[in-house]
Amino acid sequence: MKIAWYTAGGHSRASSRLRAWWIGERLPPEFSVTFNSGPAARVADLIVVQKVCRDDVMSQLGAWVDAGKTVVWDVDDWVESAAIPRGVHVTTGMKYLLDRYAGFRSATYLPGLADVSPNHPVKTTHAATLGRVVWYGDELNQRHAAAVREACGKLGLSLRMITNPTRPLWPGCRTVEYRRWDLATVDQDIIDCDVVACPFMPSGPNDHWTLCKGENKLAKAWSLGMPVIGTAIRSYEAYGLRHQATTVEEWSNALVRLWHARDREEDAAIGRELARASSPPVVIPQWVDYFTRVANGQVSGVSER
């Protein structure tokens, strides 16, 4: 099967890495995948568009459908209903979209891969007492860690922020340490800490952009053997998040619950088992099955817009 796959970014962009590049590169030999090549669509059996990518690609979706091509649009962020192209098959890794958004009632859920390399390190030794919390993410999302920073300050803990250190939200704060996000070093920078913080601060019930976030960070942390505290957004709850916190008081209490090594070891062990749901042996067959069925006309749900 020939697949023309158009991505929103390169390997350095997490969503493209976990829901396009790493998927396509791990498909069995009977799938021939060409990434981001305009001419490839003309001879493809299946066209896959990841997220909202190049304008020249998005403008072709309707024409491809009219030409009889099977087109799949994979969405992993909040989108408005008007953006769903007519006659396109829709896939998503966001259960929030499936649950809350009528435009995605015909969509198919497909999980993404955990954001770890095949030979990633795993934390095997936990410090006797809690000392350092770690947050990682885009520099624009540092604000979500505000309650974590305050709770760490009250408990005398340090907070490692793995992001773009040239744009720190809290420069000069003695309890906050900044590290540059680098695919080559980020996993070790995480497991050198004691607890992963996965906070979110939705601005309200209509902050769909935040509320629809996937389980990527949670899956990564547990795959690395780390204990996790997070905010109970839909994807985290569905994935099995055990230690939940939103306010400063809740973060303080959750951190105290994981103060001792045995409690962190327990959460890490349970989480590592749950994270197998995001491993290649579990994820790739689901994409193979879906691509096979949709290319053979066995998936009926398409957008009517």
C-alpha positions in Angstrom: 0.0 0.0 0.0 1.4 3.4 -1.0 0.8 6.1 1.6 1.4 9.8 1.0 1.7 11.4 4.4 1.8 15.1 5.0 3.0 16.3 8.4 2.6 19.5 10.4 6.3 19.5 11.2 9.5 17.5 11.3 10.8 15.0 13.9 11.5 17.9 16.3 7.7 18.6 16.6 6.3 16.3 19.2 2.8 15.8 17.6 4.4 15.1 14.2 6.9 12.8 15.7 4.4 10.7 17.7 1.5 10.6 15.3 3.2 10.6 11.9 7.0 10.1 11.5 7.5 7.4 14.1 4.2 5.6 13.0 5.1 5.7 9.3 8.7 4.6 10.0 7.5 1.6 12.0 4.9 0.2 9.6 5.5 -3.2 8.1 7.2 -3.5 4.6 3.9 -3.9 2.7 3.3 -0.2 3.5 5.4 2.2 1.4 5.3 5.7 3.0 6.4 8.9 1.4 6.5 12.0 3.6 5.7 15.5 2.5 6.0 14.9 -1.3 3.4 16.7 -3.4 3.6 14.3 -6.4 3.2 11.2 -4.1 -0.5 12.0 -3.7 -1.2 11.2 -7.4 -0.1 7.6 -7.1 -1.0 7.0 -3.4 -3.6 4.4 -2.3 -4.1 6.5 0.9 -3.4 10.1 1.7 -2.8 11.0 5.4 -2.7 14.6 6.6 -1.5 15.3 10.1 -3.0 18.2 11.9 -3.3 21.5 10.0 -0.2 21.4 7.8 0.8 23.4 4.7 -1.8 25.5 3.0 -1.1 23.9 -0.3 -1.9 20.5 1.2 -5.0 21.6 3.1 -6.4 23.3 0.0 -6.2 20.0 -1.9 -8.3 17.8 0.5 -11.6 18.4 -1.3 -10.0 17.8 -4.7 -8.4 14.6 -3.6 -11.8 13.3 -2.3 -13.5 14.4 -5.5 -10.8 12.5 -7.5 -11.7 9.3 -5.6 -8.8 9.3 -3.3 -9.1 8.0 0.3 -8.1 10.8 2.6 -7.5 10.6 6.3 -7.1 13.7 8.5 -5.4 13.0 11.8 -6.2 15.6 14.4 -4.6 16.0 17.8 -5.6 19.5 18.8 -8.8 21.4 19.2 -10.3 22.4 15.9 -13.5 24.2 14.9 -16.2 22.1 13.2 -16.0 24.2 10.0 -12.4 23.0 9.6 -13.4 19.3 9.0 -13.2 18.8 5.3 -16.1 17.1 3.5 -15.8 13.4 2.7 -12.6 13.0 4.7 -12.0 10.2 7.2 -11.0 11.6 10.6 -8.8 10.0 13.2 -7.8 11.5 16.6 -5.9 10.6 19.7 -7.9 13.1 21.7 -10.8 11.4 23.6 -12.0 14.8 24.6 -12.8 15.5 21.0 -14.7 12.2 20.7 -16.6 12.8 23.9 -17.4 16.5 23.7 -17.5 17.6 20.0 -20.3 16.6 17.7 -18.1 17.1 14.6 -16.0 14.1 15.7 -18.8 11.6 16.3 -17.7 9.6 13.2 -14.0 9.9 14.0 -11.8 6.9 14.8 -9.6 6.9 17.9 -6.0 5.9 17.3 -3.4 6.2 20.0 0.0 7.9 19.6 3.4 6.5 20.6 5.1 7.4 23.9 7.7 10.0 23.3 10.7 7.8 24.1 13.4 6.3 21.9 13.8 2.5 21.6 16.8 2.5 23.9 15.6 5.1 26.4 16.8 5.0 30.0 14.5 3.9 32.8 14.7 5.1 36.4 15.4 2.2 38.7 16.6 3.9 41.9 14.5 6.4 43.8 16.0 8.7 46.4 14.9 8.1 50.0 13.1 11.4 50.3 11.7 13.8 47.7 14.0 16.5 46.5 13.5 17.6 42.9 10.3 17.9 40.8 10.5 18.2 37.0 8.3 19.8 34.4 8.9 19.7 30.7 7.1 21.3 27.7 6.9 24.2 25.3 8.1 27.6 26.6 4.6 29.0 26.0 3.1 26.5 28.5 5.3 27.4 31.5 2.4 29.2 33.1 0.7 25.8 33.7 3.4 25.1 36.3 2.7 28.1 38.5 1.0 26.1 41.3 3.7 23.5 41.1 6.4 26.1 41.6 4.6 27.6 44.6 4.0 24.2 46.2 7.7 23.3 45.7 8.7 26.6 47.3 6.6 25.9 50.4 8.0 22.4 50.8 11.6 23.3 50.2 11.8 21.4 46.9 13.6 22.4 43.7 11.8 22.5 40.3 13.5 21.7 37.1 12.0 23.2 34.0 13.0 21.6 30.7 12.1 24.0 28.0 13.6 26.9 26.1 15.9 28.4 28.8 16.3 31.7 26.9 12.7 32.6 27.7 12.2 31.6 31.4 9.0 32.6 33.0 10.6 32.8 36.5 14.1 34.2 35.9 16.3 34.5 39.0 14.0 32.2 41.1 16.4 30.3 43.3 14.2 27.2 43.5 13.8 26.9 39.7 16.4 25.4 37.5 16.1 25.6 33.7 17.4 23.0 31.3 17.2 23.2 27.5 14.9 20.7 25.8 17.0 18.4 23.7 15.8 15.0 22.3 19.3 13.6 23.0 19.3 14.5 26.7 15.7 15.1 27.9 15.1 11.6 29.1 18.1 11.6 31.3 17.3 15.1 32.5 13.9 13.8 33.6 15.0 10.6 35.4 17.6 12.5 37.3 14.6 14.1 39.2 12.2 12.5 41.6 8.7 13.3 40.4 7.2 14.4 37.1 4.7 17.3 37.3 2.0 17.3 34.5 -0.1 20.4 35.4 -2.7 22.2 33.4 -4.5 25.4 34.2 -7.6 25.7 32.0 -8.9 29.2 31.9 -12.5 27.9 32.1 -14.9 25.2 30.8 -14.5 26.5 27.3 -10.7 26.4 27.2 -10.9 23.5 24.8 -7.3 23.9 23.6 -6.1 22.9 27.1 -8.8 20.5 28.0 -8.4 18.4 24.9 -4.6 17.8 25.4 -3.5 14.1 25.1 -1.6 11.8 27.4 1.8 12.4 25.8 3.6 13.7 28.8 2.1 11.1 31.1 3.0 8.3 28.8 6.5 9.6 28.5 7.0 9.9 32.2 5.7 6.5 33.1 7.7 4.9 30.2 10.8 6.3 31.8 9.9 4.8 35.2 8.9 8.0 36.8 6.1 8.7 39.3 3.7 11.4 38.2 1.4 14.0 39.6 -1.0 15.7 37.1 -4.1 17.7 36.6 -7.2 15.5 35.9 -7.9 16.4 32.3 -9.9 13.8 30.3 -7.0 12.1 28.7 -5.0 11.7 31.9 -8.0 10.2 33.8 -8.6 7.8 31.0 -4.9 6.8 31.0 -5.0 6.0 34.7 -3.5 9.0 36.5 -3.5 8.2 40.2 -2.1 11.3 41.9 -4.1 14.4 40.9 -3.7 18.1 41.7 -4.7 21.5 40.5 -4.4 24.1 43.3 -1.3 24.9 45.3 -2.8 23.0 48.3 -3.5 20.0 46.2 0.0 20.0 44.7 1.5 20.3 48.2 -0.5 17.4 49.5 0.2 15.2 46.5 4.0 15.9 46.8 3.9 15.0 50.4 2.2 11.7 49.5 5.1 10.9 47.3 7.7 12.0 49.8 9.1 8.6 50.5 10.8 6.3 47.9 8.4 3.4 48.4 5.4 5.5 47.4 7.2 6.8 44.3 8.3 3.3 43.4 4.7 2.1 43.6 3.4 4.8 41.3 6.3 4.3 38.8 5.8 0.6 38.6 2.0 0.8 38.1 2.5 3.6 35.6 5.1 1.7 33.6 2.6 -1.1 33.0 -0.1 1.4 32.0 2.4 3.0 29.5 2.7 -0.2 27.5 -0.6 1.0 25.9 1.6 3.6 24.1 4.4 1.2 23.1 5.1 0.3 19.4 3.9 -3.4 19.8 0.5 -2.1 21.0 0.1 1.1 18.9 1.4 0.1 15.5 -1.0 -2.8 14.9 -3.9 -0.5 15.5 -2.7 1.9 12.7 -2.0 -1.0 10.4 -5.5 -2.4 10.9 -7.1 1.0 10.4 -5.1 1.9 7.3 -6.0 -1.5 5.8 -9.7 -1.2 6.5 -10.0 2.4 5.4 -8.1 1.8 2.1 -10.4 -1.2 1.4 -13.5 0.9 2.0 -14.4 -0.8 5.3 -14.5 2.4 7.3 -17.8 4.1 6.7 -17.6 7.3 8.9 -16.6 10.4 7.0 -17.2 14.1 7.5 -20.3 15.5 5.9 -19.1 19.1 6.0 
